Amino acid sequence: MQFRTLGSSGLKISVIGLGTWAIGGGDWKFGWGDQDESEAIGAIVRAVELGINWIDTAAIYGEGRSEILVAKALEAIPKADRPIVATKCGRVALGNGEIGKCLKRESVIAECEASLRRLNTDCIDWYQMHWPEPDEEIEEGWQTLVDLKQQGKIRHIGVSNHSVSQMQRLQAIHPIASLQPPYSMIARDVEAEILPFCGKENIGVVCYSPMGKGLLTGKFTAERVAALSSKDHRSKDPRFHSPQLEINLEFVNTLRLLAESLQWSVTDVAIAWTLRRPELTSAIVGARSPQQIEQTVTAGDRTLDAASQQVISDAIAKRDQELEAIGGAAKPRV
């Protein structure tokens, strides 16, 4: 497993981080379907055994369920091997499946206290503002994180899904340790401005959905997509539906051929591609069972050569042209 330093924080983290969005289950707006609790805990324990030293979660994942499962897994991990735990605030459950957006001081403090209880700890290693919404509240939310850090309830603070201009506003208050954006071969918006800005400002970048919510694993077929549970939010994602689906599956077939030539897995190719960027500190990989993390952790030792990167660039250009021909791809909120 390779390790990189997270921006100016001094944290040395594995280039693969374990994501726990999916283990929150299917009983909330952005769920991934039903989840077996023992399998989720087993995935976290196995990830640490395989060299992953940090876990990403959020209060809103399963409306607290993900954090609870992380805490249960930590109990099964020797203290000497305890991973860094990152969680988030700014999204609150309103009931009836609705999710609120709030960065007011009182709300952020309440979220932090609730996460401390669920995680069974007196200090959160790494706390992030989940979304910059409402925009007019981001300074208040960020100042609250700064205050909580000074109080010893948080060690490091970062943001997720923020733009360059929003990060500049927050940098004037306190340095940002990290940014967590979506980034994959099929979601590349951050390449133009955000990644260069983070590199210049020494802000660590930990990307989520490097496998495109599973599309870039090589395991999806039209039949598997059709069988997705109504509790799985991907069943409503346009990238998993015609006409985008056919284009995406053709693209993945090119990745499969490349992976075979390298004697890698398709997931190795997808994750290593994100980590080719010098601004990237780590890629967050979700796992719902020990077997899943065993299949993806190998990417932590992979480096794509120039020839392979060119094959991927050509395939991306072809996919972009095909999407343009059907009117462009809708951009779902990931």
Summary of the structure (lengths in Angstrom):
residues: 334
radius of gyration: 19.0
end to end distance: 27.0
largest distance: 54.4
contacts: 1166
relative contact order: 0.14
helix: 49%
strand: 18%
